Amino acid sequence: MPVDKDTQAVLDLLKQLGAPEFSTLSPEQARKLSLAPPPALPAAVHAVENRTIPGSQVEIPVRIYRAEPAQANRGALVYFHGGGWVIGGLDSHDETARRLCAGSGCTVISVDYRLAPETRYPGAMIDCFDATAWVAREANSLGIDSTRIAVGGDSAGGNLAAAVALKARDEGGPAIAFQLLIYPVTDANFETGSYRDNASGYLLTRSGMQWFWDHYVPTAEDRREAYAAPLRAKSLRGLPPALVLTAEFDPLRDEGEAYAEALVAAGVDTSLTRYDGVVHGFFGMHATVGKSLVAIKQACTALRKTIGG
């Protein structure tokens, strides 16, 4: 189907503004370009708390969103932001985290993992795994049910969520009850049909993704590792249930859908939804793209069903 009208308006505005291609920028320039003002009326949650938690390599900033008082025994989503492992942070995904918290009733812990190229693979994955392990260890003091912890993320964050789930399975914990994978990066294959069809003109480009991979995982050998490219895992058996969301006009569409299919083939309870007419990043376009709100509602419904509010 054609690009939907909301998405086309976003693409037209970016073209009018002359937004540069990420692959032509330095990481510092890309980070400045990606900064956006917060919404005038952010989604309401019960409480928001910034903390710094211990990791195995560094201390990790997190932001905790609560739908109810801390003493409540809640399900929790540990969330990893997108941005190609190079850009993004707690502020860029604040509204997404708020909406997931408010809509699901779960506590959401957003993780500010180290970015590339200052920290290359597997640094970001280690930070995300450490944060998830910390949530599991501290579940009682956080008011979280340790048996109802999910991991999730968009794009590079979806990659990190899938990698954390794999590592947790391989190492016997922490226990993860659900994966929310929003147009996840699952492989470093730039020759898929969706890469060819959506190489340019739809926000995320083929050259842009190559630029992100070059900063985070520059070597071909590392790109074959499952914690960098989850689709290359030898086995996906024993992983937690998953919801995978993809976008029609997205270079990452095919690899996200291939990962969902591989999960199903491995016996993992997995749901896949492709959102037609939209581009990569639509999940965070709350104020401009109507299907963003539909996708967030679907994610929140899945969280309520699998880990409860």
Secondary structure, DSSP 8 states (H G I E B T S, - for coil): ----HHHHHHHHHHHHHT---GGGS-HHHHHHHH-----SS----SEEEEEEEE-SSSEEEEEEEESS-TTS-EEEEEEE--STTTS--TTTTHHHHHHHHHHH--EEEEE----TTTS-TTHHHHHHHHHHHHHHHTHHHHTEEEEEEEEEEETHHHHHHHHHHHHHHHHT-S---EEEEES------TTSHHHHHTSSSSSS-HHHHHHHHHHH--SHHHHTSTTT-GGG-S--TT---EEEEEEEE-TTHHHHHHHHHHHHHTT--EEEEEEEEEETTGGG-TTT-HHHHHHHHHHHHHHHHHH--
